[in-house]
């Protein structure tokens, strides 16, 4: 029997991996305040580097794939949860979506607001 799902393994399947380490051996998780502080501490550098074109995964893979699966968003309302510096929020708004955005990091929110203000001038 497989230790995770209780089913017989497929003939010839490799042996089941051992269970994850006991909880007391795992690294502690962050709470929301610690995660917010982590993102705040890195938000300025993250924003600078992504806006300079160094986030190739976002620019060449993730964002194009995301927009490819979306329907026409013109006139639709959207909420970008975890908007970061607002890149996708602005792109959706350019396509006619009526967007709201939130993030755990006030530094990211400020960067997004400034970029939106600069874009509308």
C-alpha positions in Angstrom: 0.0 0.0 0.0 1.2 3.5 -0.8 1.8 5.5 2.4 0.1 8.7 1.0 -3.0 7.6 -0.7 -3.5 4.0 0.5 -3.6 2.5 -3.0 -1.5 -0.3 -4.4 1.4 1.1 -6.5 1.5 0.4 -10.2 3.6 -2.7 -11.0 7.1 -1.6 -11.6 6.6 1.8 -9.9 9.5 3.0 -7.7 9.2 2.7 -4.0 7.2 5.4 -2.3 9.2 8.4 -1.1 9.5 8.7 2.7 7.0 11.0 4.4 8.0 14.7 4.9 10.0 15.4 8.1 8.1 15.7 11.3 6.7 19.1 12.0 9.3 19.8 14.7 12.1 19.3 12.1 10.6 21.8 9.6 11.5 25.5 9.4 8.9 27.7 11.0 6.4 29.4 8.7 6.1 33.2 8.4 3.1 35.0 9.6 1.4 37.8 7.6 3.4 40.5 9.3 6.7 38.8 8.7 5.8 38.2 5.0 4.8 41.8 4.6 8.1 43.0 6.1 10.0 40.6 3.9 8.3 42.0 0.8 8.7 45.6 2.0 12.4 45.0 2.5 12.8 43.7 -1.1 10.1 45.7 -2.9 12.3 48.6 -4.1 15.0 46.3 -5.6 12.3 44.0 -7.1 10.5 47.0 -8.7 13.7 48.4 -10.1 14.9 45.1 -11.5 11.6 44.0 -13.0 11.0 47.4 -14.6 14.5 47.2 -16.0 13.5 44.0 -17.8 15.3 41.4 -15.6 12.1 39.4 -14.8 12.3 37.3 -18.0 10.0 34.6 -16.6 7.3 37.2 -16.1 7.8 39.1 -19.3 8.3 36.2 -21.7 6.3 33.3 -20.2 4.0 34.0 -17.3 2.3 37.2 -18.4 1.9 36.3 -22.0 0.4 32.9 -21.0 -1.9 34.5 -18.5 -3.2 37.0 -21.0 -3.7 34.3 -23.6 -6.2 32.4 -21.4 -8.2 35.5 -20.4 -11.4 36.5 -22.2 -11.8 40.0 -23.4 -11.6 42.1 -20.2 -12.9 45.4 -21.6 -15.5 46.7 -19.2 -15.0 43.9 -16.7 -14.1 44.5 -13.0 -11.0 42.9 -11.7 -9.2 42.5 -8.4 -5.4 41.9 -8.5 -4.6 40.3 -5.2 -0.9 40.5 -4.5 -0.4 43.1 -7.2 3.2 43.9 -6.4 4.3 47.0 -8.2 1.1 46.8 -10.4 2.5 45.5 -13.7 -0.4 43.2 -14.6 -2.9 45.5 -13.0 -1.8 48.3 -15.4 -1.8 45.9 -18.4 -5.3 44.8 -17.6 -6.4 48.4 -17.3 -4.9 49.2 -20.7 -7.1 46.4 -22.1 -10.2 48.2 -20.6 -10.6 46.3 -17.3 -11.7 48.3 -14.3 -9.1 47.3 -11.8 -8.6 47.4 -8.1 -5.4 46.1 -6.6 -4.1 45.1 -3.1 -0.8 43.9 -1.8 0.7 43.1 1.6 3.6 45.5 1.0 2.9 49.3 1.4 6.2 49.9 -0.6 4.8 47.9 -3.6 1.5 49.8 -3.3 3.3 53.1 -3.4 5.3 52.0 -6.4 2.1 51.0 -8.2 0.4 54.3 -7.4 3.4 56.3 -8.7 3.6 54.2 -11.9 -0.2 54.7 -12.5 0.2 58.4 -11.9 3.2 58.6 -14.3 1.3 56.6 -16.9 -1.8 58.8 -16.9 0.2 62.1 -17.4 
